[in-house]
Amino acid sequence: MAAGLTLGTRGSALALRQARWVASRIEADGTPCAVRVIRTTGDRLPRARLAALGPSQNLKGVFTKEIEDALLEGTIDVAVHSLKDLPTSLDPRLALACVPERADPRDALLGRALDDLAPGHRVGTGSPRRAAQIAALVPGVDIKEIRGNVDTRIRKLREGRYDAIVLAAAGLQRLGLMAEAEEMLDPDRVVPAVGQGALGVEVRARDGRALRALAPLHDSLAAAEVEAERALLRSLGGGCDVPLGAHCQALRGTLRLRAAAAAADGSIVRAGGSAPVGQATELGARLAGDLRRLGVPAEGPGA
């Protein structure tokens, strides 16, 4: 029997579901797997204390650093992340081994449809990106902070604390909760987060055994889509102070990338472009330049 691999992940129901899915795919090819839960800084600190760490550039990696440390120490062989949590620049000792087939990248609105929202309605989200775009579409809507895992947020909605909440469709999909969504938000109206819906599976750069085990899971088109999005983020600084959405779709050999971000005056500006699949990095960098010319600060965006 082939030597086993240990997969590391956060301990939420969603993170465990994702890691176990990756493990099942590896095991189907004959390599046994174990899943190990690793508690990250982001898991230990409530959002209020995370905010005390300073500008959002300082928050990159708070949900991944301890898992990457375990990789480097050799206590795990594979790290399974939600790709949107993974910094755009990796430690050179580590490698993004594969991006599996992407789940639905859209945001989902629960409680009410977007066109049913009106001034004064309470919309729960912990994302500056979602808050900025929805507030621009529905002036006067009351954006409220919401915390907790998916089940906790849905419970708070049912208790009447919010008129609507926004969650990632992929999380609902993976947890079997898609029926909770009132509307799947058109990515041309509310542009998703960089990498949303995708998994990033990370290994030690020289670990040939893990790289070989993960190769069958890699989806080259999904990888091209998220590379264009991450290149855009990287070109804007890779940090996080400006709400940014980016969504790329591969179709018939062409990448179509759209982005929305807050300009210095607080308005939402949008840019879009296309390129061949093999030019994902160049496409992302080009749109970053377009956003800067439209007034988006270069310090770096946040999801």
Backbone bond lengths (Angstrom), bond angles and torsions (degrees), N, CA, C in turn:
res aa  C-N    CA-C-N  psi(-1)  N-CA   C-N-CA  omega(-1)  CA-C   N-CA-C  phi
1 M - - - 1.471 - - 1.524 109.53 -
2 A 1.334 116.71 141.72 1.460 120.74 179.15 1.516 110.64 -64.73
3 A 1.340 115.58 149.13 1.460 119.93 176.53 1.523 109.44 -62.49
4 G 1.330 115.28 145.16 1.451 119.79 -175.90 1.511 113.24 -80.16
5 L 1.330 115.34 164.18 1.458 123.30 175.48 1.523 108.92 -119.19
6 T 1.324 116.25 142.12 1.458 121.49 175.50 1.511 108.77 -105.23
7 L 1.335 115.80 123.84 1.464 122.20 -179.77 1.519 109.16 -100.50
8 G 1.323 116.96 134.60 1.456 121.94 177.10 1.511 111.32 -107.29
9 T 1.328 116.06 143.27 1.458 121.21 -179.18 1.520 109.93 -158.08
10 R 1.320 115.72 166.71 1.457 120.86 170.87 1.532 108.95 -70.09
11 G 1.334 115.79 170.48 1.455 119.41 -171.86 1.510 116.57 -99.00
12 S 1.324 119.34 5.09 1.454 119.90 179.67 1.527 110.32 -69.15
13 A 1.331 115.80 161.15 1.463 119.65 178.58 1.521 110.97 -58.40
14 L 1.341 116.55 -39.93 1.458 120.06 -179.67 1.527 111.15 -67.49
15 A 1.337 117.48 -46.67 1.461 120.41 -179.65 1.531 110.86 -60.78
16 L 1.322 116.90 -41.46 1.461 120.00 178.90 1.521 111.28 -66.14
17 R 1.324 117.14 -39.67 1.460 119.95 178.05 1.539 110.18 -60.56
18 Q 1.335 115.77 -42.63 1.466 120.22 179.96 1.526 111.49 -64.80
19 A 1.333 116.28 -45.71 1.464 119.90 -178.17 1.526 111.30 -65.73
20 R 1.318 116.36 -39.58 1.466 119.27 -179.99 1.524 111.31 -68.60
21 W 1.325 116.60 -31.38 1.458 119.13 175.54 1.526 110.50 -65.15
22 V 1.347 116.38 -45.43 1.467 119.64 177.14 1.523 109.97 -60.85
23 A 1.336 116.80 -44.53 1.465 120.63 179.74 1.523 111.10 -59.28
24 S 1.331 117.15 -41.33 1.466 120.00 -178.60 1.528 111.21 -64.20
25 R 1.327 116.05 -35.97 1.469 119.54 179.67 1.535 110.42 -69.53
26 I 1.324 116.45 -39.79 1.463 119.54 178.31 1.533 110.13 -66.56
27 E 1.321 115.91 -42.95 1.459 120.18 -178.13 1.525 111.69 -65.29
28 A 1.330 116.69 -30.34 1.464 120.17 178.40 1.523 111.87 -61.46
29 D 1.344 116.34 -23.35 1.466 120.82 177.86 1.523 112.17 -97.25
30 G 1.348 116.04 9.55 1.453 119.01 170.80 1.515 116.99 100.68
31 T 1.335 118.33 4.85 1.464 120.77 179.13 1.522 109.53 -106.02
32 P 1.330 118.92 115.42 1.461 120.54 179.70 1.530 111.44 -66.53
33 C 1.334 116.35 149.63 1.462 121.43 -177.11 1.523 110.71 -135.14
34 A 1.315 114.80 151.03 1.458 122.38 169.26 1.522 107.21 -126.43
35 V 1.333 116.89 149.16 1.459 122.04 -179.99 1.524 108.66 -112.58
36 R 1.320 115.68 128.87 1.461 121.42 -179.76 1.520 109.52 -118.55
37 V 1.333 116.58 130.46 1.469 121.68 178.49 1.524 109.53 -85.56
38 I 1.328 115.85 132.03 1.461 122.36 178.25 1.517 107.99 -124.80
39 R 1.304 117.08 126.32 1.465 121.40 -178.66 1.520 109.11 -86.97
40 T 1.324 116.61 125.91 1.462 121.63 -177.54 1.523 111.13 -98.93
41 T 1.328 115.43 169.59 1.465 120.40 175.72 1.523 110.82 -55.74
42 G 1.325 116.43 -42.81 1.452 120.33 -179.82 1.511 113.18 -62.97
43 D 1.344 116.86 -29.31 1.460 120.68 177.51 1.527 111.53 -76.27
44 R 1.326 116.73 -31.42 1.464 120.78 -176.37 1.521 112.52 -78.96
45 L 1.340 116.45 -30.27 1.457 119.75 -173.31 1.521 110.85 -105.37
46 P 1.329 118.54 131.23 1.460 119.44 171.28 1.511 110.31 -66.19
47 R 1.319 116.44 162.08 1.466 120.59 -174.97 1.526 112.08 -55.12
48 A 1.321 117.70 -36.64 1.464 120.10 -178.49 1.523 110.87 -61.99
49 R 1.337 117.25 -39.79 1.457 120.47 179.67 1.525 111.02 -76.52
50 L 1.337 116.81 -31.19 1.458 118.43 174.37 1.521 110.51 -60.97
51 A 1.334 116.29 -41.31 1.461 120.12 -179.38 1.522 111.19 -61.18
52 A 1.339 116.94 -28.47 1.459 120.48 -179.44 1.521 112.58 -70.31
53 L 1.341 116.98 -12.08 1.461 119.76 177.65 1.519 112.10 -71.12
54 G 1.335 116.49 -10.65 1.462 119.59 175.99 1.503 111.77 109.64
55 P 1.349 116.61 -159.24 1.466 120.93 -178.53 1.512 111.06 -53.41
56 S 1.337 114.90 152.73 1.444 118.45 -173.79 1.515 113.53 -66.69
57 Q 1.351 118.91 -12.42 1.468 119.06 171.13 1.528 109.96 -58.02
58 N 1.355 115.85 -33.41 1.453 120.94 -177.37 1.532 112.42 -74.23
59 L 1.326 116.93 -10.91 1.456 120.73 -176.02 1.518 112.94 -94.10
60 K 1.334 118.28 -9.32 1.455 119.17 -180.00 1.526 109.33 -62.38
61 G 1.297 115.63 127.21 1.453 120.36 179.06 1.509 114.80 93.49
62 V 1.349 119.28 -1.50 1.463 118.75 -177.67 1.526 111.82 -66.93
63 F 1.341 117.56 -20.18 1.453 120.21 176.96 1.532 112.28 -102.83
64 T 1.333 116.61 6.07 1.467 119.12 -176.36 1.528 114.40 -131.99
65 K 1.331 118.80 -22.38 1.468 120.65 -169.25 1.527 112.64 -58.81
66 E 1.323 117.65 -48.27 1.463 119.54 -177.38 1.528 111.02 -64.57
67 I 1.315 117.05 -32.60 1.466 119.92 178.23 1.534 109.69 -70.04
68 E 1.334 116.37 -40.92 1.466 119.76 176.38 1.526 110.66 -65.29
69 D 1.323 117.22 -37.70 1.469 119.88 177.15 1.534 110.70 -60.72
70 A 1.323 116.76 -40.58 1.462 120.32 178.77 1.531 110.69 -64.28
71 L 1.325 116.90 -36.48 1.469 120.42 174.76 1.523 110.45 -60.60
72 L 1.320 115.89 -49.29 1.465 120.15 -177.09 1.524 111.59 -65.33
73 E 1.340 116.31 -32.06 1.474 120.22 179.00 1.524 112.35 -79.43
74 G 1.328 116.93 -14.00 1.454 120.66 178.89 1.516 114.52 85.87
75 T 1.320 118.15 9.34 1.467 120.03 179.00 1.529 111.91 -81.15
76 I 1.335 117.53 -16.69 1.463 122.52 168.40 1.527 107.26 -132.97
77 D 1.321 115.33 162.50 1.463 120.79 -179.92 1.516 113.15 -108.26
78 V 1.337 116.60 -23.77 1.461 122.58 -174.65 1.517 107.87 -140.01
79 A 1.325 117.33 135.79 1.468 122.13 174.91 1.523 108.29 -112.31
80 V 1.323 116.17 128.51 1.463 120.93 179.12 1.527 108.09 -109.54
81 H 1.338 115.87 115.76 1.459 122.51 -178.20 1.522 111.07 -118.83
82 S 1.323 116.29 153.13 1.459 119.04 157.00 1.521 105.19 -70.85
83 L 1.315 117.21 123.37 1.464 119.77 -169.76 1.522 112.04 -59.61
84 K 1.323 117.96 -30.90 1.462 118.95 -178.44 1.532 112.02 -66.41
85 D 1.352 118.04 -15.71 1.471 121.08 176.66 1.518 112.42 -85.63
86 L 1.329 117.17 -15.02 1.468 121.04 -171.55 1.519 110.72 -87.65
87 P 1.342 118.21 125.29 1.471 120.14 177.88 1.526 111.88 -53.97
88 T 1.319 116.04 151.74 1.460 120.39 -176.47 1.528 112.42 -74.17
89 S 1.324 118.11 -19.44 1.464 121.62 175.98 1.520 108.34 -114.20
90 L 1.332 116.63 123.33 1.460 121.84 -176.26 1.522 111.30 -99.61
91 D 1.322 115.62 155.29 1.454 122.11 170.07 1.534 107.32 -56.22
92 P 1.333 118.80 131.17 1.470 120.24 -177.44 1.519 113.66 -61.95
93 R 1.320 117.84 -15.64 1.467 120.75 177.41 1.527 111.87 -81.14
94 L 1.348 116.13 -7.22 1.456 121.30 -178.08 1.520 109.63 -117.67
95 A 1.324 115.81 160.20 1.469 120.66 -179.49 1.520 109.51 -141.31
96 L 1.332 114.69 144.22 1.455 120.60 171.31 1.529 106.38 -80.19
97 A 1.324 115.91 99.58 1.459 120.49 -171.37 1.511 112.24 -72.02
98 C 1.312 117.55 -37.29 1.457 118.74 179.59 1.516 110.92 -160.54
99 V 1.312 114.13 153.35 1.464 123.26 168.92 1.525 105.18 -118.30
100 P 1.327 118.40 106.45 1.464 119.74 -179.94 1.529 111.62 -68.90
101 E 1.301 115.03 175.18 1.461 120.48 176.35 1.523 109.85 -49.59
102 R 1.325 115.39 134.63 1.462 120.70 -172.64 1.528 110.87 -83.63
103 A 1.324 116.03 138.14 1.462 120.94 171.23 1.525 108.89 -79.15
104 D 1.314 116.81 179.10 1.460 122.13 -178.08 1.531 109.90 -57.66
105 P 1.332 119.01 120.46 1.470 120.67 -177.00 1.526 114.17 -82.43
106 R 1.316 118.30 -6.29 1.468 120.51 -171.95 1.526 112.62 -73.67
107 D 1.316 115.54 162.72 1.450 122.33 166.49 1.519 108.84 -85.11
108 A 1.317 115.80 152.34 1.459 122.00 176.80 1.524 108.84 -119.41
109 L 1.316 115.88 139.24 1.460 121.73 176.23 1.523 107.95 -104.66
110 L 1.306 116.45 126.92 1.458 122.60 179.87 1.530 108.73 -111.62
111 G 1.297 117.47 142.36 1.460 122.25 177.14 1.508 113.65 101.10
112 R 1.329 117.09 -48.71 1.459 123.26 177.97 1.515 109.34 -146.89
113 A 1.316 116.05 156.35 1.457 121.02 171.55 1.520 109.18 -79.16
114 L 1.316 116.42 157.90 1.460 121.10 -176.43 1.527 111.87 -58.32
115 D 1.324 117.11 -43.76 1.464 119.77 -177.66 1.526 112.92 -73.58
116 D 1.338 116.98 -8.58 1.465 120.91 176.38 1.522 112.48 -93.15
117 L 1.330 116.63 -6.51 1.466 119.70 177.29 1.524 109.83 -74.81
118 A 1.327 114.95 146.36 1.466 121.10 -178.98 1.524 108.74 -141.20
119 P 1.326 117.17 162.46 1.468 119.77 176.95 1.523 111.20 -50.27
120 G 1.320 115.14 135.13 1.455 121.17 -179.85 1.512 114.53 94.49
121 H 1.330 118.84 -19.04 1.453 120.17 176.70 1.528 109.64 -65.82
122 R 1.326 114.84 138.13 1.469 121.25 -178.14 1.532 109.29 -89.81
123 V 1.320 115.35 118.38 1.466 121.07 -179.42 1.523 108.40 -115.29
124 G 1.332 116.34 121.42 1.451 121.19 -177.36 1.516 112.74 -92.59
125 T 1.311 115.89 126.28 1.460 122.03 174.05 1.522 109.10 -159.03
126 G 1.326 115.90 148.10 1.458 120.26 172.85 1.512 111.85 -103.07
127 S 1.323 117.61 10.42 1.463 122.46 -173.67 1.525 111.37 -108.09
128 P 1.330 118.93 119.64 1.471 120.57 174.68 1.524 112.23 -59.22
129 R 1.338 117.38 -33.61 1.461 120.92 178.39 1.521 110.81 -62.09
130 R 1.317 116.49 -51.46 1.467 120.14 179.33 1.519 110.96 -62.30
131 A 1.333 116.31 -43.74 1.458 120.38 -178.62 1.522 111.23 -59.23
132 A 1.335 116.64 -46.02 1.464 120.14 -176.26 1.525 111.36 -66.63
133 Q 1.319 117.12 -42.32 1.464 119.08 -176.74 1.526 111.69 -71.82
134 I 1.324 117.34 -40.52 1.470 119.25 -179.55 1.521 110.57 -70.44
135 A 1.328 117.14 -38.72 1.464 119.33 177.22 1.525 111.26 -63.41
136 A 1.327 117.34 -33.48 1.463 120.06 178.02 1.531 111.04 -70.55
137 L 1.326 116.79 -33.74 1.463 120.66 -179.56 1.531 112.07 -80.23
138 V 1.336 116.78 -30.91 1.474 121.83 -178.52 1.528 107.92 -128.79
139 P 1.337 118.07 79.56 1.466 119.75 -179.72 1.528 110.81 -56.77
140 G 1.322 114.86 136.44 1.455 119.86 178.46 1.515 114.41 93.15
141 V 1.340 117.78 -7.38 1.453 119.65 176.72 1.527 108.73 -64.66
142 D 1.319 116.75 146.52 1.468 122.01 -175.41 1.535 108.68 -97.32
143 I 1.325 116.45 99.77 1.464 120.84 -179.21 1.525 108.98 -79.28
144 K 1.333 115.76 124.94 1.464 121.77 -177.92 1.525 109.64 -120.34
145 E 1.320 115.32 139.39 1.464 120.69 174.79 1.527 109.61 -64.20
146 I 1.324 116.22 140.02 1.464 120.92 173.67 1.513 108.48 -135.99
147 R 1.323 116.68 139.48 1.457 122.10 -178.13 1.512 110.11 -125.01
148 G 1.328 115.47 167.06 1.451 121.10 175.11 1.513 112.38 106.28
149 N 1.345 114.79 171.30 1.452 119.64 179.21 1.526 110.29 -75.90
150 V 1.308 116.59 -178.30 1.465 120.62 -174.54 1.522 111.29 -58.47
151 D 1.343 117.34 -48.17 1.465 120.18 -178.36 1.521 111.70 -62.09
152 T 1.333 116.75 -39.31 1.461 120.53 179.59 1.523 111.04 -64.66
153 R 1.311 117.31 -40.93 1.460 120.41 -179.51 1.529 111.36 -67.66
154 I 1.319 116.28 -39.52 1.465 118.96 177.48 1.530 110.13 -65.13
155 R 1.312 117.11 -40.00 1.466 119.77 177.41 1.527 111.54 -60.99
156 K 1.321 117.66 -42.19 1.462 121.00 179.24 1.525 111.11 -63.71
157 L 1.326 116.99 -36.04 1.468 120.16 175.86 1.520 109.94 -63.93
158 R 1.320 117.13 -45.80 1.461 120.88 -178.82 1.530 111.70 -65.15
159 E 1.317 117.14 -29.31 1.462 120.67 178.67 1.527 112.64 -75.61
160 G 1.332 117.03 -4.59 1.448 121.02 177.02 1.515 115.31 86.55
161 R 1.329 117.44 13.61 1.469 119.59 179.13 1.533 111.36 -74.79
162 Y 1.323 116.45 -19.77 1.464 122.24 -179.40 1.528 108.34 -137.61
163 D 1.323 115.00 153.15 1.463 119.51 172.25 1.524 111.13 -85.16
164 A 1.318 116.12 -26.50 1.457 121.79 177.99 1.521 108.22 -157.44
165 I 1.322 116.24 155.53 1.464 121.03 172.48 1.523 107.83 -134.74
166 V 1.332 115.89 158.00 1.459 121.70 179.64 1.525 108.85 -117.26
167 L 1.333 115.36 129.11 1.455 121.65 178.53 1.528 108.87 -134.79
168 A 1.320 115.69 162.99 1.463 119.91 175.22 1.520 109.64 -73.90
169 A 1.318 116.03 130.43 1.464 120.09 178.70 1.520 111.10 -59.08
170 A 1.332 117.58 -36.02 1.465 120.43 -177.14 1.519 111.51 -61.00
171 G 1.324 116.96 -39.77 1.458 119.73 178.58 1.514 111.73 -64.13
172 L 1.329 116.31 -42.93 1.462 119.89 176.83 1.531 110.24 -62.47
173 Q 1.325 115.66 -42.19 1.459 120.69 -179.33 1.519 110.98 -61.25
174 R 1.320 117.22 -47.38 1.461 120.72 -176.33 1.520 112.37 -70.05
175 L 1.348 117.06 -25.15 1.460 120.71 179.71 1.525 112.73 -95.79
176 G 1.324 116.92 2.96 1.449 120.07 179.88 1.515 113.97 71.12
177 L 1.337 117.24 32.11 1.462 122.09 -174.75 1.531 112.76 -117.63
178 M 1.313 117.58 21.32 1.461 119.68 -176.83 1.523 112.63 -60.54
179 A 1.334 117.96 -26.57 1.466 120.52 -179.74 1.520 112.15 -65.50
180 E 1.328 117.62 -15.89 1.466 121.13 179.34 1.529 111.81 -74.15
181 A 1.323 118.25 -20.06 1.468 121.31 -173.91 1.518 110.91 -75.93
182 E 1.324 116.39 132.87 1.458 121.84 172.92 1.520 110.50 -82.67
183 E 1.350 116.00 -35.34 1.457 120.28 -178.42 1.513 109.68 -154.56
184 M 1.332 115.86 137.98 1.451 121.35 169.35 1.521 106.51 -89.73
185 L 1.313 116.83 121.26 1.458 120.76 -171.15 1.538 111.04 -78.39
186 D 1.313 114.84 127.01 1.459 122.01 179.01 1.533 108.74 -58.28
187 P 1.344 118.28 123.23 1.466 119.69 -178.10 1.522 113.91 -64.95
188 D 1.329 118.43 -12.17 1.460 119.91 172.10 1.533 111.61 -78.76
189 R 1.337 117.33 -19.59 1.468 121.27 178.23 1.535 110.88 -96.74
190 V 1.316 116.13 -50.97 1.475 121.91 176.68 1.526 106.33 -119.66
191 V 1.315 115.64 103.47 1.469 121.29 -173.99 1.532 109.21 -77.86
192 P 1.332 118.31 127.32 1.471 121.18 -175.79 1.523 113.15 -66.60
193 A 1.329 114.56 173.64 1.464 121.18 176.86 1.518 110.68 -73.42
194 V 1.314 115.54 154.51 1.469 121.82 174.30 1.529 109.42 -55.17
195 G 1.322 116.55 124.38 1.459 120.86 176.69 1.513 115.37 78.56
196 Q 1.322 118.34 3.60 1.464 119.82 -175.71 1.530 110.33 -61.70
197 G 1.330 115.23 137.85 1.454 121.29 -179.62 1.513 114.36 88.06
198 A 1.335 117.42 -10.14 1.464 120.94 -177.48 1.521 110.73 -105.26
199 L 1.312 115.50 150.39 1.456 122.22 171.00 1.518 108.82 -100.65
200 G 1.314 115.70 145.44 1.451 121.40 172.49 1.522 108.28 -116.60
201 V 1.317 117.55 117.96 1.456 122.00 -176.37 1.528 107.78 -107.80
202 E 1.305 115.83 115.88 1.466 123.06 -168.62 1.526 110.25 -112.55
203 V 1.331 115.61 144.30 1.467 121.73 178.81 1.524 108.71 -140.81
204 R 1.328 116.19 173.76 1.456 119.77 169.72 1.525 108.56 -68.93
205 A 1.320 115.73 138.47 1.464 120.15 -171.13 1.519 113.07 -60.10
206 R 1.325 118.56 -27.79 1.469 121.05 -176.88 1.521 113.00 -105.35
207 D 1.316 116.51 13.68 1.462 119.76 -178.61 1.533 109.39 -87.99
208 G 1.328 115.72 85.45 1.451 120.50 -176.82 1.516 113.14 -60.88
209 R 1.324 117.27 -34.86 1.466 120.46 -179.25 1.524 110.85 -62.29
210 A 1.336 117.45 -47.29 1.467 120.72 179.70 1.527 110.66 -67.96
211 L 1.319 117.01 -40.23 1.465 120.06 178.96 1.517 111.29 -60.72
212 R 1.331 116.68 -41.90 1.466 119.64 179.13 1.524 111.59 -67.04
213 A 1.318 116.92 -38.88 1.460 120.46 -179.05 1.521 111.86 -65.68
214 L 1.327 116.76 -30.71 1.460 120.95 -175.86 1.523 113.52 -92.04
215 A 1.324 116.98 -15.29 1.470 119.97 -175.79 1.529 113.27 -53.75
216 P 1.351 119.94 -39.85 1.466 118.67 -179.07 1.526 114.05 -67.32
217 L 1.332 118.31 -16.14 1.464 121.26 -178.92 1.523 112.63 -85.54
218 H 1.325 116.99 -12.00 1.457 120.17 -171.43 1.526 111.20 -73.63
219 D 1.328 115.64 133.36 1.461 122.36 176.59 1.529 107.05 -113.46
220 S 1.329 116.46 108.98 1.465 120.03 -171.75 1.529 112.03 -66.48
221 L 1.326 118.57 -32.91 1.460 119.63 179.55 1.525 111.11 -72.66
222 A 1.329 116.73 -41.82 1.465 119.20 175.52 1.530 110.52 -61.41
223 A 1.337 116.26 -39.35 1.460 119.95 179.23 1.524 111.01 -64.22
224 A 1.328 117.59 -39.17 1.465 120.49 178.18 1.524 110.73 -65.86
225 E 1.330 116.98 -41.06 1.469 120.11 178.73 1.525 110.87 -59.33
226 V 1.321 116.11 -50.84 1.461 117.83 -175.58 1.522 111.60 -72.83
227 E 1.328 118.07 -27.00 1.473 119.03 175.43 1.520 110.67 -65.02
228 A 1.330 118.00 -40.06 1.464 120.08 177.18 1.532 110.27 -61.84
229 E 1.327 116.92 -43.41 1.465 120.43 179.79 1.530 111.05 -65.65
230 R 1.332 116.36 -44.76 1.462 120.02 -177.90 1.531 111.27 -70.36
231 A 1.341 117.49 -31.49 1.465 120.08 176.22 1.513 110.59 -65.48
232 L 1.329 116.58 -37.72 1.464 120.28 176.15 1.528 110.01 -61.08
233 L 1.338 115.99 -48.81 1.464 120.85 179.27 1.520 111.28 -61.08
234 R 1.337 116.28 -44.65 1.461 121.10 179.44 1.518 110.70 -59.61
235 S 1.327 116.85 -41.21 1.467 121.28 -177.19 1.519 112.56 -70.79
236 L 1.325 116.41 -21.31 1.459 120.23 175.93 1.526 111.93 -90.79
237 G 1.317 116.54 5.23 1.458 119.50 175.90 1.504 113.48 121.18
238 G 1.339 117.76 -21.07 1.456 120.53 177.31 1.505 114.37 75.88
239 G 1.315 117.68 -2.95 1.449 121.38 178.74 1.504 110.71 -96.43
240 C 1.305 117.61 -147.28 1.455 118.85 -172.55 1.513 113.46 -159.45
241 D 1.278 119.84 86.62 1.457 118.81 168.33 1.514 112.43 -128.04
242 V 1.314 118.24 -17.06 1.457 122.16 -178.60 1.527 108.73 -111.06
243 P 1.326 118.58 127.31 1.470 119.21 178.53 1.527 111.18 -59.61
244 L 1.321 115.84 124.66 1.463 121.60 -177.63 1.520 110.69 -132.31
245 G 1.306 116.82 136.03 1.447 122.18 167.91 1.512 109.04 -120.03
246 A 1.322 117.25 143.28 1.474 121.59 177.11 1.514 108.30 -147.18
247 H 1.320 115.62 132.85 1.463 120.16 -178.57 1.515 108.90 -139.88
248 C 1.327 115.29 124.21 1.454 120.85 179.93 1.527 109.34 -118.94
249 Q 1.320 114.98 141.07 1.464 120.96 178.78 1.517 108.90 -131.31
250 A 1.333 115.26 130.63 1.468 121.32 177.09 1.517 109.06 -94.02
251 L 1.322 115.54 129.16 1.455 119.88 -179.14 1.523 108.95 -148.30
252 R 1.325 115.67 119.03 1.464 122.25 177.48 1.534 112.66 50.73
253 G 1.312 115.40 47.48 1.454 120.80 175.08 1.509 115.86 81.22
254 T 1.338 117.09 3.73 1.462 121.40 -178.70 1.524 109.98 -122.39
255 L 1.323 115.29 138.82 1.454 121.86 174.04 1.516 109.57 -96.25
256 R 1.315 116.60 128.60 1.458 121.55 172.87 1.522 107.60 -111.50
257 L 1.325 116.59 118.08 1.457 122.46 -177.23 1.518 109.41 -115.13
258 R 1.324 116.06 131.64 1.467 121.20 174.50 1.522 107.95 -126.51
259 A 1.313 116.67 150.22 1.463 120.56 -177.80 1.515 109.67 -145.70
260 A 1.326 115.61 151.32 1.458 122.63 174.92 1.515 107.85 -140.61
261 A 1.313 116.46 136.62 1.465 120.36 -178.11 1.519 109.61 -151.24
262 A 1.310 115.11 161.42 1.459 120.66 177.92 1.519 109.70 -84.54
263 A 1.320 116.33 126.47 1.468 121.63 175.01 1.519 109.43 -77.84
264 A 1.319 115.35 172.88 1.465 119.78 -177.87 1.520 112.44 -59.77
265 D 1.330 118.33 -28.48 1.463 120.83 179.76 1.527 113.00 -87.00
266 G 1.340 117.15 4.91 1.454 121.22 177.27 1.513 114.55 91.82
267 S 1.318 118.43 -11.25 1.465 120.47 178.69 1.527 110.05 -74.04
268 I 1.335 115.89 157.60 1.462 121.16 176.95 1.519 108.32 -94.00
269 V 1.327 115.94 123.32 1.463 121.00 177.31 1.516 108.58 -112.78
270 R 1.326 116.10 152.38 1.453 121.60 -174.99 1.529 110.84 -129.47
271 A 1.320 114.54 149.34 1.468 120.68 176.97 1.517 108.13 -144.48
272 G 1.310 115.99 155.85 1.452 120.10 178.70 1.512 110.70 -153.82
273 G 1.321 115.43 158.69 1.455 120.20 178.57 1.510 110.25 -172.11
274 S 1.316 116.26 175.38 1.456 121.28 -179.59 1.522 109.74 -143.11
275 A 1.319 115.03 161.50 1.464 121.60 -179.98 1.521 108.05 -165.30
276 P 1.325 117.65 162.27 1.463 119.82 173.68 1.525 111.13 -60.78
277 V 1.328 116.59 153.98 1.460 121.70 -176.68 1.527 111.61 -54.42
278 G 1.311 117.91 -35.45 1.451 120.65 -178.21 1.518 115.02 -73.62
279 Q 1.337 117.77 -1.38 1.468 120.94 -178.00 1.529 111.60 -117.88
280 A 1.335 116.52 38.81 1.460 121.22 -176.92 1.524 112.15 -62.01
281 T 1.318 116.64 -45.13 1.470 120.06 -177.81 1.527 110.81 -63.90
282 E 1.315 116.19 -43.50 1.467 120.17 -179.84 1.532 110.99 -64.95
283 L 1.327 117.03 -37.25 1.462 120.36 179.36 1.521 110.74 -64.40
284 G 1.318 117.11 -45.34 1.458 119.88 179.00 1.515 112.14 -61.86
285 A 1.326 116.84 -43.28 1.465 120.28 179.53 1.527 111.13 -64.30
286 R 1.336 116.62 -38.34 1.470 119.63 -179.88 1.521 111.48 -64.62
287 L 1.344 116.92 -42.19 1.466 118.71 179.72 1.529 111.95 -69.82
288 A 1.333 116.85 -30.62 1.459 119.10 174.83 1.518 110.16 -60.91
289 G 1.328 116.45 -41.83 1.457 119.86 176.69 1.514 111.86 -62.93
290 D 1.344 117.01 -39.92 1.462 120.38 178.04 1.527 110.54 -61.90
291 L 1.332 117.05 -42.13 1.468 120.21 -179.95 1.524 111.41 -65.22
292 R 1.331 116.03 -39.87 1.466 118.36 178.16 1.523 110.79 -62.29
293 R 1.327 116.67 -40.75 1.465 119.44 179.20 1.531 111.84 -66.59
294 L 1.329 116.26 -23.06 1.465 120.55 178.00 1.528 112.45 -87.38
295 G 1.333 116.72 0.20 1.462 119.75 174.60 1.497 115.88 108.23
296 V 1.340 119.03 7.90 1.460 121.03 177.95 1.519 108.86 -79.83
297 P 1.328 118.00 128.00 1.463 119.57 179.06 1.513 111.41 -60.92
298 A 1.319 116.64 150.42 1.457 122.01 -175.68 1.526 113.09 -88.51
299 E 1.350 117.87 -1.59 1.455 118.77 -175.45 1.514 112.78 -63.26
300 G 1.345 116.26 -31.59 1.457 118.49 179.65 1.497 111.74 134.31
301 P 1.340 118.66 142.24 1.433 123.64 -174.74 1.511 114.60 -97.85
302 G 1.302 114.80 165.87 1.457 120.49 177.97 1.500 111.18 -128.22
303 A 1.342 114.76 147.54 1.456 120.03 -178.14 1.503 111.49 -85.38
